[in-house]
Amino acid sequence: MNFRRWVVFTFLVHALVVAVDKGGGLILYLLTANQPQEHGRSGVAASLPFILGAVANLGLATSLVYFVRRGKVAAQVAFETSLTVALVWGGAVAGAALLFCLYVMPWLDPEWRLDWFGVLPICLVVPLLLVASYANSTQLATERIKDYGVVHVATSIGFLPAFFAIFYLLGGSVTKGDVPLAVAWGRLVSTFGIALLSLWMVRKVVTVRARVDRGYLGEALRYGWRANLTSTLTYLNHRLDLVVLGFIYATSRFVDGMDDEAVLAVKNVAMTQVAYYSMAVTWAELVWHFPEAMRDLFFSKVAGSSHEQARQLTPVLSRLGLLISLLGAVAIVLLVDPIMGTITWLAGKDPSTWYDGWSAPVSECLWVLVPGTVGFTVSKVLQADLAARDRLQTCVNAQVLVLVVMLGLDLWLVPGEGAKGAAIASTVAYLIGTLWTLVAYSASTGTSAWRCLFVHVEDFRYIREIAAAVLGKLRRQKP
């Protein structure tokens, strides 16, 4: 694997994915700008399938890459076993989630009202997400980086056309709640297409069939359950606060004797807080896209490298990622208002929709969130290294710490501070988790913490070498 060349390719692919994803988020904002409570509901509908997918994953995607790259199992055996699990276990999780939403939640909370039409697509996405994930992980493990990148781009590009088609089929009404429904069904349609694309592409390296190798499955689950717990906790740490914010903020304002109209008003206020926080999170998490772009490729690289090779590479990526994130954060907090105001105006809406309604609460959250998201960049890089060297328990401990701190602070701060309280909770939790990870990595590898934080002069030579490798490749491809 020519890691330096593929770093640039993967980053460019990820940049395209980010552009498409954030463009979709801006479109949802424009559709619901005058009804932020609907934006909040759409955010929840968009997050739930991926939360369920993370819970159902079992860590087999990570195990597949780890065992194939280590040469412990053939790609064919790993893929066909994982595909079987995706269909059987993914289907079981989807069914359980559907029953829970339709029957258990109304019993726990009589105000919960969702019919099968709204819940079904969210649940059915789960096995399709697993199929696409395992197939694309097989491409990464067999060093088919281009095809791996194509699937990621297609995943982002496919959602918007599906969303718009279903939105207009439903009638295209924001006031009737068509946006959250279109988000849910659009995600199902687009994920079905991506699962088919992934299977079609991976057939170049493996035979697409469902079988179970019990020996590999046992080993994969033993390694993967901690990888899955880490990834699940990571995703929950990034997204669960949206759901927690709405729930805590609403329940803290319920009083005995409220009529149905008053209850609905409280829930709309809570969803408005979710909308503001969701928008701030969308901007704050832009700083993660360098480590996110490198995560899977870096994990595969470290899994196939010696301890000393990884020890030399990881601190470089950590400190470069931190520098890029810091510079990006400065740009984000300065540009969010002019960009969102201009987008609102270009869409034919009064810019005051943003400046008078969204700007103040979103900016307040953003300023609080940015220090935490910048610092957590280091944690993402170091945990990818630790996971690839079978130090998964350290990653689990760090994510549990983040989750416990975040939920504890949410319970304390959200009732009084709303979205700002959730932002404070997230930043404090991210910084504590990063400190834990940094200390653990330093102790595990004998690498001093400062090497992971502060840029060295030789890092710029590393960047030049990457650029030279890419340019050399381009010159050789010229006729």
ZASE-976949 format. One record per residue (C-alpha): residue number from 1; x, y, z; residue in three letters. Coordinates in nm, 3 decimals. Each point is the difference from the previous one (the first is absolute). Layout:
REM residues N
SITE num      xx      yy      zz residu
SITE NUM       X       Y       Z    Ala
...
END
This chain:
REM residues 479
SITE num      xx      yy      zz residu
SITE   1   0.000   0.000   0.000    Met
SITE   2   0.144   0.337  -0.105    Asn
SITE   3  -0.131   0.171   0.312    Phe
SITE   4   0.118   0.351  -0.081    Arg
SITE   5  -0.167   0.007  -0.340    Arg
SITE   6  -0.322  -0.153   0.130    Trp
SITE   7  -0.012   0.253   0.285    Val
SITE   8  -0.057   0.278  -0.253    Val
SITE   9  -0.250  -0.203  -0.203    Phe
SITE  10  -0.198  -0.098   0.309    Thr
SITE  11  -0.001   0.355   0.132    Phe
SITE  12  -0.130   0.136  -0.332    Leu
SITE  13  -0.271  -0.265  -0.009    Val
SITE  14  -0.098   0.087   0.354    His
SITE  15  -0.004   0.371  -0.085    Ala
SITE  16  -0.247  -0.075  -0.279    Leu
SITE  17  -0.211  -0.208   0.237    Val
SITE  18  -0.002   0.282   0.253    Val
SITE  19  -0.100   0.254  -0.264    Ala
SITE  20  -0.295  -0.214  -0.108    Val
SITE  21  -0.107  -0.086   0.355    Asp
SITE  22   0.018   0.356   0.126    Lys
SITE  23  -0.177   0.119  -0.313    Gly
SITE  24  -0.281  -0.238   0.086    Gly
SITE  25  -0.008   0.139   0.354    Gly
SITE  26  -0.026   0.355  -0.135    Leu
SITE  27  -0.289  -0.103  -0.222    Ile
SITE  28  -0.182  -0.143   0.301    Leu
SITE  29   0.068   0.328   0.182    Tyr
SITE  30  -0.148   0.201  -0.287    Leu
SITE  31  -0.309  -0.221  -0.011    Leu
SITE  32  -0.059   0.035   0.374    Thr
SITE  33   0.156   0.341   0.073    Ala
SITE  34  -0.332   0.144   0.118    Asn
SITE  35  -0.087  -0.313   0.199    Gln
SITE  36   0.308  -0.103   0.197    Pro
SITE  37  -0.198  -0.265   0.189    Gln
SITE  38  -0.038  -0.191  -0.328    Glu
SITE  39   0.374   0.034  -0.058    His
SITE  40   0.056  -0.153   0.341    Gly
SITE  41  -0.229  -0.295  -0.079    Arg
SITE  42   0.180  -0.050  -0.332    Ser
SITE  43   0.333  -0.012   0.182    Gly
SITE  44  -0.129  -0.272   0.229    Val
SITE  45  -0.139  -0.197  -0.297    Ala
SITE  46   0.337   0.028  -0.176    Ala
SITE  47   0.199  -0.115   0.305    Ser
SITE  48  -0.207  -0.296   0.120    Leu
SITE  49   0.081  -0.242  -0.288    Pro
SITE  50   0.372   0.049   0.057    Phe
SITE  51  -0.034  -0.040   0.376    Ile
SITE  52  -0.180  -0.332  -0.058    Leu
SITE  53   0.261  -0.096  -0.261    Gly
SITE  54   0.282   0.072   0.243    Ala
SITE  55  -0.168  -0.211   0.269    Val
SITE  56  -0.055  -0.290  -0.243    Ala
SITE  57   0.348   0.005  -0.157    Asn
SITE  58   0.167  -0.247   0.243    Leu
SITE  59   0.335   0.142  -0.110    Gly
SITE  60   0.028  -0.240  -0.294    Leu
SITE  61   0.098   0.278  -0.243    Ala
SITE  62   0.303   0.081   0.217    Thr
SITE  63   0.074  -0.370   0.056    Ser
SITE  64  -0.014  -0.066  -0.374    Leu
SITE  65   0.265   0.263  -0.074    Val
SITE  66   0.213  -0.099   0.300    Tyr
SITE  67   0.013  -0.376  -0.069    Phe
SITE  68   0.039   0.030  -0.376    Val
SITE  69   0.277   0.260   0.028    Arg
SITE  70   0.176  -0.211   0.262    Arg
SITE  71  -0.017  -0.298  -0.237    Gly
SITE  72  -0.197  -0.209   0.251    Lys
SITE  73  -0.298  -0.071  -0.227    Val
SITE  74  -0.084   0.007  -0.370    Ala
SITE  75  -0.212   0.290  -0.124    Ala
SITE  76  -0.258  -0.245  -0.138    Gln
SITE  77  -0.056  -0.169   0.336    Val
SITE  78  -0.024   0.332   0.186    Ala
SITE  79  -0.241   0.151  -0.252    Phe
SITE  80  -0.246  -0.287  -0.036    Glu
SITE  81  -0.020  -0.048   0.376    Thr
SITE  82  -0.056   0.371   0.057    Ser
SITE  83  -0.267   0.012  -0.273    Leu
SITE  84  -0.193  -0.279   0.170    Thr
SITE  85   0.010   0.188   0.330    Val
SITE  86  -0.115   0.320  -0.172    Ala
SITE  87  -0.310  -0.169  -0.139    Leu
SITE  88  -0.095  -0.210   0.304    Val
SITE  89   0.105   0.217   0.293    Trp
SITE  90  -0.076   0.327  -0.181    Gly
SITE  91  -0.351  -0.122  -0.078    Gly
SITE  92  -0.053  -0.105   0.362    Ala
SITE  93   0.109   0.341   0.130    Val
SITE  94  -0.228   0.173  -0.251    Ala
SITE  95  -0.297  -0.209   0.113    Gly
SITE  96   0.071   0.059   0.369    Ala
SITE  97   0.035   0.375  -0.055    Ala
SITE  98  -0.331   0.011  -0.189    Leu
SITE  99  -0.186  -0.182   0.276    Leu
SITE 100   0.160   0.220   0.266    Phe
SITE 101  -0.102   0.323  -0.175    Cys
SITE 102  -0.354  -0.112  -0.078    Leu
SITE 103  -0.092  -0.172   0.326    Tyr
SITE 104   0.247   0.059   0.283    Val
SITE 105   0.056   0.375  -0.040    Met
SITE 106  -0.375   0.087   0.004    Pro
SITE 107  -0.030  -0.204   0.320    Trp
SITE 108   0.294   0.183   0.160    Leu
SITE 109  -0.114   0.341  -0.125    Asp
SITE 110  -0.368   0.038  -0.099    Pro
SITE 111   0.091   0.319  -0.188    Glu
SITE 112   0.217  -0.204  -0.241    Trp
SITE 113  -0.189  -0.030  -0.325    Arg
SITE 114   0.174  -0.157  -0.301    Leu
SITE 115  -0.165  -0.231  -0.251    Asp
SITE 116   0.171  -0.270  -0.201    Trp
SITE 117   0.037   0.230  -0.304    Phe
SITE 118   0.236   0.226   0.191    Gly
SITE 119   0.190  -0.270   0.189    Val
SITE 120   0.031  -0.273  -0.264    Leu
SITE 121   0.263   0.168  -0.225    Pro
SITE 122   0.218   0.092   0.299    Ile
SITE 123   0.010  -0.366   0.107    Cys
SITE 124   0.037  -0.158  -0.346    Leu
SITE 125   0.313   0.205  -0.067    Val
SITE 126   0.194  -0.203   0.260    Val
SITE 127   0.075  -0.324  -0.194    Pro
SITE 128   0.069   0.201  -0.317    Leu
SITE 129   0.252   0.217   0.186    Leu
SITE 130   0.175  -0.313   0.125    Leu
SITE 131   0.015  -0.157  -0.346    Val
SITE 132   0.150   0.317  -0.149    Ala
SITE 133   0.243   0.039   0.290    Ser
SITE 134   0.135  -0.356  -0.014    Tyr
SITE 135   0.029   0.000  -0.381    Ala
SITE 136   0.187   0.330  -0.003    Asn
SITE 137   0.224  -0.107   0.288    Ser
SITE 138   0.101  -0.296  -0.215    Thr
SITE 139   0.113   0.242  -0.269    Gln
SITE 140   0.206   0.193   0.254    Leu
SITE 141   0.157  -0.318   0.137    Ala
SITE 142   0.100  -0.112  -0.353    Thr
SITE 143   0.143   0.348  -0.078    Glu
SITE 144  -0.264   0.096  -0.256    Arg
SITE 145   0.010   0.359   0.123    Ile
SITE 146  -0.154   0.156  -0.311    Lys
SITE 147  -0.308  -0.221   0.010    Asp
SITE 148  -0.020   0.055   0.374    Tyr
SITE 149  -0.008   0.376  -0.060    Gly
SITE 150  -0.259  -0.030  -0.278    Val
SITE 151  -0.245  -0.170   0.236    Val
SITE 152   0.045   0.276   0.258    His
SITE 153  -0.069   0.270  -0.259    Val
SITE 154  -0.301  -0.187  -0.136    Ala
SITE 155  -0.140  -0.035   0.352    Thr
SITE 156  -0.011   0.378   0.038    Ser
SITE 157  -0.111   0.083  -0.353    Ile
SITE 158  -0.283  -0.255   0.001    Gly
SITE 159  -0.191   0.140   0.297    Phe
SITE 160  -0.111   0.340  -0.133    Leu
SITE 161  -0.173  -0.123  -0.320    Pro
SITE 162  -0.182  -0.266   0.201    Ala
SITE 163  -0.099   0.255   0.264    Phe
SITE 164  -0.141   0.249  -0.250    Phe
SITE 165  -0.189  -0.266  -0.198    Ala
SITE 166  -0.172  -0.129   0.313    Ile
SITE 167  -0.055   0.350   0.142    Phe
SITE 168  -0.200   0.103  -0.306    Tyr
SITE 169  -0.180  -0.334  -0.018    Leu
SITE 170  -0.120   0.067   0.355    Leu
SITE 171  -0.128   0.341  -0.106    Gly
SITE 172   0.299   0.216   0.085    Gly
SITE 173  -0.151   0.157   0.312    Ser
SITE 174   0.223   0.111   0.285    Val
SITE 175  -0.295   0.077   0.227    Thr
SITE 176  -0.140  -0.354  -0.034    Lys
SITE 177   0.327  -0.158   0.109    Gly
SITE 178   0.104  -0.128  -0.343    Asp
SITE 179   0.368   0.093   0.047    Val
SITE 180   0.077  -0.254   0.281    Pro
SITE 181  -0.189  -0.271  -0.191    Leu
SITE 182   0.186   0.078  -0.322    Ala
SITE 183   0.330  -0.012   0.189    Val
SITE 184  -0.083  -0.348   0.135    Ala
SITE 185  -0.127  -0.147  -0.327    Trp
SITE 186   0.268   0.175  -0.206    Gly
SITE 187   0.268  -0.158   0.217    Arg
SITE 188  -0.156  -0.344  -0.049    Leu
SITE 189  -0.019   0.032  -0.379    Val
SITE 190   0.353   0.138  -0.037    Ser
SITE 191   0.150  -0.259   0.240    Thr
SITE 192  -0.163  -0.281  -0.197    Phe
SITE 193   0.172   0.133  -0.312    Gly
SITE 194   0.336   0.027   0.179    Ile
SITE 195  -0.026  -0.357   0.130    Ala
SITE 196  -0.052  -0.123  -0.357    Leu
SITE 197   0.289   0.213  -0.127    Leu
SITE 198   0.233  -0.129   0.273    Ser
SITE 199  -0.083  -0.361  -0.078    Leu
SITE 200   0.046   0.057  -0.373    Trp
SITE 201   0.343   0.158   0.050    Met
SITE 202   0.133  -0.244   0.258    Val
SITE 203  -0.071  -0.295  -0.230    Arg
SITE 204   0.331   0.087  -0.172    Lys
SITE 205   0.192  -0.137   0.299    Val
SITE 206  -0.240  -0.247   0.164    Val
SITE 207  -0.296  -0.216  -0.092    Thr
SITE 208  -0.324   0.153   0.129    Val
SITE 209  -0.157  -0.274   0.209    Arg
SITE 210  -0.117  -0.052   0.357    Ala
SITE 211   0.178  -0.266   0.203    Arg
SITE 212   0.126  -0.027   0.355    Val
SITE 213   0.350  -0.101   0.105    Asp
SITE 214  -0.052  -0.064   0.370    Arg
SITE 215   0.369   0.021   0.083    Gly
SITE 216   0.037   0.343  -0.157    Tyr
SITE 217  -0.334   0.121   0.138    Leu
SITE 218   0.107  -0.084   0.353    Gly
SITE 219   0.334   0.177  -0.038    Glu
SITE 220  -0.162   0.299  -0.171    Ala
SITE 221  -0.260   0.040   0.273    Leu
SITE 222   0.262  -0.026   0.274    Arg
SITE 223   0.200   0.278  -0.160    Tyr
SITE 224  -0.294   0.188  -0.146    Gly
SITE 225  -0.229   0.039   0.300    Trp
SITE 226   0.238   0.250   0.155    Arg
SITE 227   0.052   0.171  -0.335    Ala
SITE 228  -0.377   0.017  -0.038    Asn
SITE 229  -0.043   0.131   0.353    Leu
SITE 230   0.259   0.269  -0.074    Thr
SITE 231  -0.162   0.105  -0.328    Ser
SITE 232  -0.349  -0.012   0.151    Thr
SITE 233   0.104   0.212   0.295    Leu
SITE 234   0.179   0.238  -0.236    Thr
SITE 235  -0.309   0.044  -0.212    Tyr
SITE 236  -0.224   0.034   0.305    Leu
SITE 237   0.237   0.262   0.140    Asn
SITE 238  -0.035   0.196  -0.324    His
SITE 239  -0.376  -0.038  -0.052    Arg
SITE 240  -0.181  -0.117   0.312    Leu
SITE 241   0.011   0.346   0.152    Asp
SITE 242  -0.245   0.116  -0.270    Leu
SITE 243  -0.260  -0.245   0.129    Val
SITE 244   0.093   0.056   0.365    Val
SITE 245  -0.024   0.377  -0.043    Leu
SITE 246  -0.355  -0.017  -0.133    Gly
SITE 247  -0.113  -0.249   0.265    Phe
SITE 248   0.154   0.170   0.303    Ile
SITE 249  -0.092   0.351  -0.109    Tyr
SITE 250  -0.362  -0.100  -0.062    Ala
SITE 251  -0.053  -0.210   0.314    Thr
SITE 252   0.149   0.272   0.219    Ser
SITE 253  -0.286   0.225  -0.113    Arg
SITE 254  -0.292  -0.241   0.029    Phe
SITE 255  -0.237   0.072   0.288    Val
SITE 256  -0.299  -0.192   0.130    Asp
SITE 257  -0.329   0.094  -0.157    Gly
SITE 258   0.139   0.123  -0.333    Met
SITE 259  -0.244  -0.042  -0.285    Asp
SITE 260   0.096  -0.151  -0.336    Asp
SITE 261   0.059   0.338  -0.161    Glu
SITE 262   0.240   0.105   0.275    Ala
SITE 263   0.189  -0.332  -0.022    Val
SITE 264   0.040   0.045  -0.377    Leu
SITE 265   0.129   0.354   0.051    Ala
SITE 266   0.263  -0.123   0.247    Val
SITE 267   0.114  -0.273  -0.239    Lys
SITE 268   0.029   0.252  -0.285    Asn
SITE 269   0.216   0.224   0.218    Val
SITE 270   0.221  -0.300   0.082    Ala
SITE 271   0.035  -0.092  -0.369    Met
SITE 272   0.095   0.361  -0.073    Thr
SITE 273   0.287  -0.031   0.248    Gln
SITE 274   0.099  -0.326  -0.175    Val
SITE 275  -0.001   0.183  -0.334    Ala
SITE 276   0.231   0.276   0.124    Tyr
SITE 277   0.237  -0.249   0.159    Tyr
SITE 278  -0.007  -0.224  -0.308    Ser
SITE 279   0.102   0.292  -0.222    Met
SITE 280   0.284   0.093   0.236    Ala
SITE 281   0.119  -0.364   0.008    Val
SITE 282  -0.006  -0.014  -0.381    Thr
SITE 283   0.245   0.290  -0.017    Trp
SITE 284   0.213  -0.094   0.301    Ala
SITE 285   0.059  -0.355  -0.126    Glu
SITE 286   0.144   0.125  -0.328    Leu
SITE 287   0.336   0.007   0.179    Val
SITE 288  -0.013  -0.380   0.031    Trp
SITE 289   0.009  -0.068  -0.370    His
SITE 290   0.376  -0.038  -0.025    Phe
SITE 291   0.019  -0.277   0.263    Pro
SITE 292  -0.330  -0.147  -0.120    Glu
SITE 293   0.131  -0.014  -0.357    Ala
SITE 294   0.313  -0.180   0.116    Met
SITE 295  -0.157  -0.227   0.264    Arg
SITE 296  -0.075  -0.314  -0.201    Asp
SITE 297   0.306   0.028  -0.224    Leu
SITE 298   0.220   0.070   0.303    Phe
SITE 299  -0.146  -0.295   0.193    Phe
SITE 300   0.073  -0.229  -0.295    Ser
SITE 301   0.354   0.138  -0.027    Lys
SITE 302   0.081  -0.047   0.370    Val
SITE 303  -0.156  -0.349   0.005    Ala
SITE 304   0.246  -0.101  -0.272    Gly
SITE 305   0.302   0.177   0.153    Ser
SITE 306   0.251  -0.075   0.273    Ser
SITE 307  -0.021   0.168   0.341    His
SITE 308   0.295   0.228  -0.079    Glu
SITE 309  -0.139   0.105  -0.339    Gln
SITE 310  -0.331   0.097   0.161    Ala
SITE 311   0.183   0.177   0.284    Arg
SITE 312   0.173   0.227  -0.253    Gln
SITE 313  -0.311   0.075  -0.210    Leu
SITE 314  -0.274   0.051   0.257    Thr
SITE 315   0.139   0.310   0.181    Pro
SITE 316   0.050   0.173  -0.337    Val
SITE 317  -0.363  -0.047  -0.102    Leu
SITE 318  -0.118   0.095   0.350    Ser
SITE 319   0.175   0.336   0.015    Arg
SITE 320  -0.071   0.084  -0.365    Leu
SITE 321  -0.366  -0.083   0.057    Gly
SITE 322  -0.009   0.224   0.307    Leu
SITE 323   0.158   0.291  -0.192    Leu
SITE 324  -0.239  -0.036  -0.293    Ile
SITE 325  -0.298  -0.024   0.237    Ser
SITE 326   0.108   0.312   0.189    Leu
SITE 327   0.035   0.204  -0.318    Leu
SITE 328  -0.331  -0.135  -0.125    Gly
SITE 329  -0.174   0.092   0.325    Ala
SITE 330   0.112   0.364  -0.027    Val
SITE 331  -0.141   0.017  -0.353    Ala
SITE 332  -0.327  -0.165   0.106    Ile
SITE 333  -0.088   0.237   0.283    Val
SITE 334   0.079   0.302  -0.220    Leu
SITE 335  -0.185  -0.118  -0.311    Leu
SITE 336  -0.314  -0.171   0.128    Val
SITE 337  -0.215   0.316   0.009    Asp
SITE 338   0.097   0.147  -0.340    Pro
SITE 339  -0.027  -0.342  -0.168    Ile
SITE 340  -0.338  -0.090   0.149    Met
SITE 341  -0.135   0.351  -0.058    Gly
SITE 342   0.109  -0.010  -0.364    Thr
SITE 343  -0.144  -0.348  -0.053    Ile
SITE 344  -0.330   0.111   0.149    Thr
SITE 345  -0.006   0.301  -0.233    Trp
SITE 346   0.096  -0.201  -0.310    Leu
SITE 347  -0.283  -0.241   0.074    Ala
SITE 348  -0.246   0.287  -0.028    Gly
SITE 349  -0.066   0.032   0.373    Lys
SITE 350   0.041   0.307   0.217    Asp
SITE 351   0.351  -0.009   0.154    Pro
SITE 352  -0.159   0.112   0.326    Ser
SITE 353  -0.134  -0.356   0.028    Thr
SITE 354   0.356  -0.101   0.085    Trp
SITE 355   0.125   0.312   0.176    Tyr
SITE 356  -0.306   0.060   0.218    Asp
SITE 357  -0.094  -0.361   0.069    Gly
SITE 358   0.296  -0.236  -0.031    Trp
SITE 359   0.320   0.201   0.021    Ser
SITE 360   0.020   0.083   0.371    Ala
SITE 361  -0.083  -0.345   0.147    Pro
SITE 362   0.206  -0.187  -0.262    Val
SITE 363   0.305   0.226   0.043    Ser
SITE 364  -0.024  -0.025   0.379    Glu
SITE 365   0.010  -0.380  -0.024    Cys
SITE 366   0.271   0.003  -0.265    Leu
SITE 367   0.246   0.206   0.204    Trp
SITE 368  -0.041  -0.248   0.286    Val
SITE 369   0.022  -0.313  -0.217    Leu
SITE 370   0.309   0.088  -0.202    Val
SITE 371   0.265  -0.049   0.275    Pro
SITE 372  -0.130  -0.349   0.066    Gly
SITE 373  -0.022  -0.108  -0.363    Thr
SITE 374   0.349   0.134  -0.075    Val
SITE 375   0.151  -0.184   0.297    Gly
SITE 376  -0.183  -0.323  -0.081    Phe
SITE 377   0.184  -0.015  -0.334    Thr
SITE 378   0.301  -0.136   0.189    Val
SITE 379  -0.212  -0.267   0.164    Ser
SITE 380  -0.133  -0.122  -0.336    Lys
SITE 381   0.346  -0.053  -0.146    Val
SITE 382   0.149  -0.164   0.310    Leu
SITE 383  -0.296  -0.233   0.049    Gln
SITE 384   0.024  -0.120  -0.362    Ala
SITE 385   0.362  -0.096   0.073    Asp
SITE 386  -0.085  -0.170   0.328    Leu
SITE 387  -0.284  -0.199  -0.159    Ala
SITE 388   0.224  -0.118  -0.284    Ala
SITE 389   0.255  -0.127   0.255    Arg
SITE 390  -0.268  -0.188   0.198    Asp
SITE 391  -0.022   0.254   0.282    Arg
SITE 392  -0.377   0.022  -0.029    Leu
SITE 393  -0.070   0.003   0.372    Gln
SITE 394   0.176   0.335   0.028    Thr
SITE 395  -0.228   0.139  -0.271    Cys
SITE 396  -0.308  -0.141   0.174    Val
SITE 397   0.103   0.157   0.330    Asn
SITE 398   0.050   0.339  -0.164    Ala
SITE 399  -0.339  -0.005  -0.173    Gln
SITE 400  -0.182  -0.116   0.314    Val
SITE 401   0.162   0.287   0.189    Leu
SITE 402  -0.119   0.248  -0.265    Val
SITE 403  -0.354  -0.141   0.006    Leu
SITE 404  -0.031   0.003   0.380    Val
SITE 405   0.135   0.354   0.032    Val
SITE 406  -0.217   0.126  -0.285    Met
SITE 407  -0.324  -0.152   0.127    Leu
SITE 408   0.069   0.114   0.355    Gly
SITE 409   0.060   0.357  -0.111    Leu
SITE 410  -0.303  -0.014  -0.232    Asp
SITE 411  -0.225  -0.091   0.293    Leu
SITE 412   0.144   0.291   0.197    Trp
SITE 413   0.024   0.271  -0.265    Leu
SITE 414  -0.264  -0.062  -0.268    Val
SITE 415  -0.314   0.078   0.210    Pro
SITE 416   0.125   0.353   0.060    Gly
SITE 417   0.225   0.071  -0.296    Glu
SITE 418  -0.158  -0.201  -0.283    Gly
SITE 419   0.221  -0.033  -0.307    Ala
SITE 420   0.285   0.193   0.160    Lys
SITE 421   0.000  -0.242   0.293    Gly
SITE 422   0.032  -0.294  -0.240    Ala
SITE 423   0.293   0.177  -0.171    Ala
SITE 424   0.179   0.052   0.332    Ile
SITE 425  -0.054  -0.365   0.091    Ala
SITE 426   0.141  -0.119  -0.333    Ser
SITE 427   0.312   0.217   0.012    Thr
SITE 428   0.091  -0.093   0.357    Val
SITE 429  -0.054  -0.370  -0.076    Ala
SITE 430   0.204   0.013  -0.321    Tyr
SITE 431   0.295   0.170   0.170    Leu
SITE 432  -0.001  -0.245   0.291    Ile
SITE 433  -0.017  -0.294  -0.244    Gly
SITE 434   0.289   0.140  -0.201    Thr
SITE 435   0.216   0.042   0.308    Leu
SITE 436  -0.072  -0.360   0.102    Trp
SITE 437   0.086  -0.130  -0.348    Thr
SITE 438   0.319   0.206  -0.021    Leu
SITE 439   0.128  -0.131   0.334    Val
SITE 440  -0.092  -0.359  -0.090    Ala
SITE 441   0.167   0.019  -0.341    Tyr
SITE 442   0.316   0.149   0.149    Ser
SITE 443   0.017  -0.274   0.262    Ala
SITE 444  -0.064  -0.275  -0.257    Ser
SITE 445   0.257   0.110  -0.257    Thr
SITE 446   0.258   0.195   0.199    Gly
SITE 447  -0.072   0.305  -0.215    Thr
SITE 448  -0.003   0.333   0.181    Ser
SITE 449  -0.329   0.187  -0.012    Ala
SITE 450   0.151   0.316  -0.148    Trp
SITE 451   0.098  -0.192  -0.316    Arg
SITE 452  -0.372  -0.053  -0.068    Cys
SITE 453  -0.096   0.365   0.054    Leu
SITE 454   0.261   0.241  -0.136    Phe
SITE 455   0.101   0.022  -0.365    Val
SITE 456   0.366  -0.070  -0.084    His
SITE 457   0.201   0.152  -0.283    Val
SITE 458   0.042  -0.340  -0.166    Glu
SITE 459  -0.380  -0.033  -0.028    Asp
SITE 460   0.002   0.249  -0.288    Phe
SITE 461   0.254  -0.222  -0.177    Arg
SITE 462  -0.245  -0.286   0.043    Tyr
SITE 463  -0.270   0.210  -0.166    Ile
SITE 464   0.236   0.084  -0.287    Arg
SITE 465   0.076  -0.368  -0.050    Glu
SITE 466  -0.371  -0.082  -0.019    Ile
SITE 467  -0.054   0.277  -0.255    Ala
SITE 468   0.301  -0.119  -0.201    Ala
SITE 469  -0.131  -0.358  -0.005    Ala
SITE 470  -0.338   0.117  -0.128    Val
SITE 471   0.146   0.232  -0.262    Leu
SITE 472   0.237  -0.273  -0.116    Gly
SITE 473  -0.295  -0.233  -0.045    Lys
SITE 474  -0.184   0.262  -0.204    Leu
SITE 475   0.303   0.061  -0.225    Arg
SITE 476   0.037  -0.373  -0.069    Arg
SITE 477  -0.365  -0.018  -0.102    Gln
SITE 478   0.033   0.276  -0.262    Lys
SITE 479   0.002  -0.130  -0.361    Pro
END
